[in-house]
């Protein structure tokens, strides 16, 4: 239930071009690393590159940091097979369709976990 409420809160906080402006009760200090929250939240998948991919890689690494068997991926801004597998692992953890594409639903969950400092 906590995960569901966090995702709803993050979804409600999204405005404009997908910029997360705030989550009730969360502060930037809740996250111990610094993912570029200003990178655009585009729908991304294998073959994409850039700041949106780097942000997704950073957030997946942070959100999955204590998940049994998860190995951090490179935050190189290139969406390849390892990033796809990491996205699928996160999607499975939160109950989303495991397509390995980081779209609006996956971004909402990634942002919610990151902003509240949670781990999947």
Buried (B, 14 or more C-beta within 10 A) or exposed (E): EEBEEBBEBBBEBBEEEBEBEEBEEBEEEEBEEEBEBEBEBBEBBEEBEBEBBBBBBBBBBBBBEEBEEBEBBEBEBBBBEBBBBBBBBBBEBBEBEBEBBBBEBBBBBBBBBBBBBBEB
